[in-house]
Amino acid sequence: MKFVCIAILGLFATLSFTQTEAQTAPAPSREILVHGHRGARAWRPENTIPAFQFAIDHGVDVLELDLAVTKDNVLVVSHNPTLAPNSYPGERICKGPALAPQTPIHTMTLAEVRQYDCGSVALANFPTQVAVPDTKVATFDEVLDLAKGTTVQFNVETKSFPNHPEFAPAPANFVALIVAAIKKHNVDPARIILQSFDWRTLTEMRKQWPAIRLSALVGAPKYDGLMGHTDPTKDFAAIAKLTGAEIISPDFSLVTQEQVAAAHAAGAQVAPYTANKPEDWQKLADANVDAIITDDPVALLAWLRAQKPPLHP
């Protein structure tokens, strides 16, 4: 009887220790990846080699960039599919020969596009942005070369619009150019994400190179007409199923904890854009997002590391 009592007491002690250990065990570590939006446009002119180099030097996980295609089928880095001194408010200003408004890059040769200086004007909206004069429009080849010897990833957006076919090649041709560039530079496909508001290009990439991760961009409803969207759904899980994308990348204003949980349950990660303030980063972290696309990767990295527990190494 004495032995039985000792055994029972020992069992209770073990259970009590296990419960106490579980209660005091630290929460599992979680990392939020940092995507430098257009490189790091809070610090250098957007979508330029100086911006990408700055982001790499400051430890960004992923370079986010936009691709257009020239008349002679060269992939160049530009958020706007047109090139003009100020083709869209709040974007980089490119100085060079006079152009008709809304001249598509797709109607210009690489030599013509290279005549423009896209780094000599620092934007007032970004007080820390430093001008870098004589900065030419970058090619995708140059960006891939820049990142040799690093582990940085690439989040590559196709500037393709169903309602403006004049701005880009057909989706299959656009994707084929990207595939050829990645293979030419022998970049591990695990380092590449293809993102787009034009989900046709995601479908094409899945056909042409299934190893490349896909990210479905989801804009605020007011931009659907501009982007040529005909499917107005903003349901993250539904979009993951519709596109087959491993990542859903919504305007950060669309993010809720419920939407993120549903996306995770559907097997997709969530990487919202473009959040630049600590209060917005806090909201996104509380919603359990997997990554944040930001104009200021330096400040975001510092903020993530200051959290308890840290959200980035």
N, C-alpha and C positions, 0 to 999 in steps of 0.2 A: 504493500500500500504506500509505503514511504517512497519507493522508487517511482511509482505512478505519479505521485504528487510532484516530485522533483521534475519528472519529464514534462508534466503539464505546465509547471512554472517556467521551464526552459522554453517551451513552445510559445507561451505568451510573451516572454522576453524577446524572442526572435521576431515575432510578429510586430511587437512594439517598436523594435529597432528598425525593422523594414519600413514601417509606416513613417517613422520619424525621418529616416533617410530619404524617403520619397518626397516628404514635405519640404526638406531642406535642399534637395538636389537642385542645382542651377538649371534654369530653363535652357533648352537646346539652343545653340548658337544659330543665328539667321543672318544671311548676308544679302543686302540689296545692292545689285550691280549698278554702276554709274555709266550712263551713255553720254558722251560729250556731244551735245546738239550742234550740228554743223561744225564739229571740232570743239571749239570753246568760244562761242561768239561773244560772250561777255568780256573776253580778253583780247581777241584778235579778229580781224575781218572774217566773216563766216565762210565756211566751205573753201578755205584756202590752205595751202601747205603750212604757212605759219600757224594757223589755228589748230591743225591736226598735230603738228609737232609740239605745240604748247600743251595740248591735251595728253599726248603720250608722255611728255616730260613730267607731268604732274600726276601720273598714275591712273588715268582713266581706264576703265575696263573695256569700253566699247567706243569706237568712233562712229558716230551717226553722220551720214552724208547723203546727198541727193545727186542723182545722175540724170543728165540729159544726153542727147546724141547729136553730133554735128552732121552736116550734109554728107561728109565723107566718112560717116560711120565710126567716129571716135567718141568714146565715152568721156564726157567732161563733167566736172562737179559744179552743179548749180541748182539752187532750190527753185528758182523761177525758170520755166522753160523758154522764157524770152530774155533778151539781153538789151538793155538800154541804160542810159545814165542812172535812172532810178525807176526800174520797171515795176516795182511794187513797194509801197510805203513800208518803212522799217527794215528793209533789207539792204544788203551791201550795195554800194554805189560804184559802178564801173565806168571809168572815164576813157574815152576813145573817140573814134570817128562817129559822126552823127548817124543815128539810126531812126528809121520810122518807128513810132510807138508799137509795142508788142511784136517786135520782129523775132520770130522763133529761132532759137539756136539751131534747130534742125534744118534751117534754110541757109546756114552759114558754114563755111569750111573751118577746120581747126585753125588754119593760118589766120583767117579773119577774126575768129574769137580771141586769138592770142594777141591781137592788137590792143586789147583793153586792159587797163590797170584797175584791178578790183580791190586794192588794198590801201589806197592813198587817203581815203576818207574814213575817219572813225565816227561811228554813229552816236548821236547824242543820247539815245535810249540806253546805251551801255557805257556808263561813266568810266569804267576801267578798260574799255577797249582801246588798244593802241594801234594806230595806223602803221601799215608796212608798205610804203610806196614801191611801185614797180612789181607788184604781186599779180601774176597772170592767172587766168582761169586754169585750174588744175585739171589734169587728166586722171582717170581712174588708175591708169598704170602708175602714175607718180605716187598716188596715195598708197597703193599696194607695195611699191618699192620702199616708201618711207617707213613702213612698219616691219620691214625685214629684220629678223633677229629679236623681235618682241613677241609677246603673247597677246597683244591687243586684238580684240575682235572688231568686226566691221558690220554695222547695221546700215544696209544699202537700200535707199529708196528709189524706185523707178518713178520719174516724173512723167507719168502717162495718164491721159485723160480720155475716157470714152467719148466725151462730148467735144473734144478738140483733137482729132486724129492728126492734124497738121503739126502738132507739137512733138511728136515722137514716132519712132517706127512702130509697126504692128507689134503687139505683145510678144509673139514668138520670136521675132527678130531682135527685139530689145533684150530679151532674156538670153538669147544665143550669144550676143555680144558680151554680156556679163559672165556667162559661163566660160567663154573663150579666154577672157582676161584673167579669171581666177586660175584656170588651168595653166595659162602661159606663165604666171608668176608662181606656180606650184604652191598655192596657199591651201592649207588644210581646210576642207569644206566645213569642218566643225567650228571654224572661226568666222563663218559667214552667216549673216541673217539677211534675207531679202524681205523688205517691207514695202507696202504700197497701199494707197487708197484705191488704186485700180486693181482689184482682186484678180483680174484676168492674167496679170503678170505672175501672180502667185501660182495659179493653175498651170501656167506654162513652165515655171521653174520646177514644179513637182513632176512634170512630164520629163523635163530635160535632165534634171539632176536631183533625184529624190533626197540626197544626203543634205542638201542645203535647207536650213531651218527657214520657216516662213513666218512673217509677222503681218497680221491684218491691221492696218491703220483704221481707226474709227474716229471720225471727226464730230464736232458739235453739229447738231441738226442744221444750223444756219449756213453751214458751209457745204451741205450736200449738193446743192445746185452747182456751185462753183467747181466741185470735184467730179461732177457727172455721175453721182451715185443715184441709182434707181431703186436700190433696196434700202429702205430707211431704218432697218432694225439697228438698235444699239445694245442688244442683248449679247453679252460677251460669250456665253456658252453657245448660243445659237450661231454666232459668227464663227466660232471655232469649228463647229460641226459643218457649217456651210462651206468654209474655205479650206479646212484641213490644216489651218495654221497652228503651229506649236506655241505661238505668242500672239496675244491680243494687245494692241498698242493704241489705247484710247486717248483722246483729249483728257487731261487729268481732271477736268471738271465733271466727267462722267463716272468717275470711280467711286464705288461704294464697297463696303466690306462684303455685302451680299453678292455683288457682281463678281468680285474677285474670288470668293469662295466657290461660286458656280463655275467660273472658268477653271479653277484648279480641279474641281470635281470632273470636269470635262477633259482634263489632261493638258490644259493650256496654261502658260504663264501669262503674267500681266506686266507690261512695261509702258506706263503712261508718259505722255509728253504734254507740254514742256513746262515743268514746274521749277520755279526759280527762287521761291521764298521758304524760309523755315516752317512757317505755319502750313504751307501746302505739303512740304516733305513730311511733316508730322501726320497729316491726314492720310497720306499715302502709306506711310509706314504702319499706321494703325489699321489700315485696310489690308495689310499683308501682301503688298505688291512685291514683285520679284526684282524689278529694276525701275529706275527713274531716268528719263531723258531730260537733260537740263542744259541751259546755256552756260551755267557756271559750275562746271564739275569740281573746281577747286573748293568752293564753299560747300557744295553738297558732300564731298568726301570728308571734309572737316566736321560737318554736322553729324554724319553717320557714325564717325569714329568717336564722337563725344557722347553718344547715347549709352545708356546703361541697361543691358549689355550693349557693346558696340555692334553696329549693323554693317560694318565693313572692317576688314583687317587693317 
